[in-house]
Amino acid sequence: MTLEENLKRIIEKIETAKNNHGLKQHVEIVAATKTRQISIIQECYKLGITTIGENRIQEAEEKFFHFPGFEKIKKRFIGHLQTNKAKKCLNMFDTIDSIDTIKLAKKLNSAPKKNKKAECLLEINTSKEPQKHGFPPKLTKDLVSCFNLPELNIVGLMTIGPNTTNEKQIRNSFSDLRKLKDIINKETGLNSVIELSMGMTNDYEIGVQEGATMVRLGTGLFGKRQQ
């Protein structure tokens, strides 16, 4: 199938997932473009995808340098970010979607900004899998402290579903993120946590059903990566 056909199918599945559960939230498709050619990203943009996600600083830097049109695309960093690359990442990306420790949050907070607060998501390990990064799925001192950092604009949470085909476990992982969002908003009184980034190619429909406002899609859009 072509990229256009894949995108049409994904949009239809998102709308069906929303309609079947009486939901009306806008769901942003974040094209996970790791290893993808610039020409493919250009095609995405022509088809109406205005947000991409990259998870490697060096690869993204090369792409952004060679394609000035990236200024029209919202660039989200969706990978694990090392603290020593925080400043560079802030200068390259529009959002950091994977703040997974208070140490990283403080580093980003103190790094020079482009005349505005850094838009961010906090990564939560709702599956509790040891190989995954993220804050534990509960209201901790470190988690709350992130919202007191003046140079960060934390607008949402993100998670990666568990490595399983068990739908109940996946659904619980996503519903736990939604519940944590409500708890944070109630605790802080800010109601600033709006976005829920949850769901990838194999589980985005469940993510949408549980309230996702963003889904990160790679192979579902582009097919398998060429080795």
Secondary structure as UniProt FT lines:
FT   HELIX           3..20
FT   TURN            21..22
FT   STRAND          28..32
FT   TURN            34..35
FT   HELIX           38..46
FT   TURN            47..48
FT   STRAND          51..54
FT   HELIX           57..66
FT   HELIX           68..72
FT   STRAND          74..77
FT   HELIX           83..85
FT   HELIX           86..92
FT   STRAND          95..99
FT   HELIX           102..110
FT   STRAND          118..124
FT   TURN            126..127
FT   TURN            130..131
FT   HELIX           141..146
FT   TURN            147..148
FT   TURN            150..151
FT   STRAND          152..159
FT   HELIX           167..188
FT   STRAND          195..198
FT   TURN            201..203
FT   HELIX           204..209
FT   TURN            210..211
FT   STRAND          214..217
FT   HELIX           219..222
//
